[in-house]
């Protein structure tokens, strides 16, 4: 079996023996990676209609708050 990577774009973990009890392929290495992937998808969907400069301003403002 060729190891596949976690579906979270920020994770480099390789999944081996990646079958779940239902017989389907595992997509994430853990629950945190699944949550991060979901958050990134939602953020991308919300930011897509905005101009790129406005999106970057919003993201940089948020990153300074944390």
C-alpha positions in Angstrom: 0.0 0.0 0.0 1.3 3.4 -0.9 1.1 5.8 2.1 -1.2 8.8 1.4 -0.9 12.1 3.1 -3.4 13.7 5.5 -6.0 15.9 3.6 -5.2 18.9 5.8 -2.9 21.1 3.6 -0.9 22.2 6.7 -0.1 18.6 7.7 2.7 16.4 6.3 1.7 13.2 8.1 1.6 10.1 5.9 -1.3 7.8 6.6 -0.5 4.0 6.6 -3.0 1.3 7.1 -5.6 3.9 6.5 -8.9 2.0 6.5 -11.7 2.9 8.9 -14.1 0.4 10.4 -16.5 1.1 7.5 -13.9 0.1 5.0 -13.4 3.6 3.6 -10.1 5.5 3.4 -9.1 7.7 6.3 -8.6 11.3 5.1 -7.1 12.9 8.3 -4.5 11.8 10.8 -6.5 13.1 13.8 -9.5 15.2 14.8 -7.5 18.4 15.0 -6.4 18.1 11.4 -10.1 17.4 10.3 -11.1 20.6 12.2 -8.4 22.7 10.7 -9.3 21.5 7.2 -13.0 22.4 7.9 -12.1 25.9 9.2 -9.8 26.6 6.1 -12.6 25.5 3.7 -15.1 27.8 5.4 -12.7 30.7 5.5 -11.8 30.3 1.9 -15.5 30.2 0.9 -16.2 33.5 2.9 -13.1 35.3 1.5 -13.4 34.2 -2.1 -15.9 36.9 -3.2 -13.8 39.7 -1.6 -11.0 41.5 -3.3 -7.6 40.0 -2.5 -6.3 43.2 -0.9 -9.3 43.3 1.4 -8.9 39.7 2.3 -5.2 40.1 3.2 -6.0 43.2 5.3 -8.6 41.2 7.3 -6.3 38.3 7.8 -3.3 40.4 8.9 -5.5 42.3 11.3 -6.7 39.0 12.8 -3.2 37.6 13.0 -2.1 40.6 15.0 -4.9 40.1 17.6 -3.8 36.5 18.4 
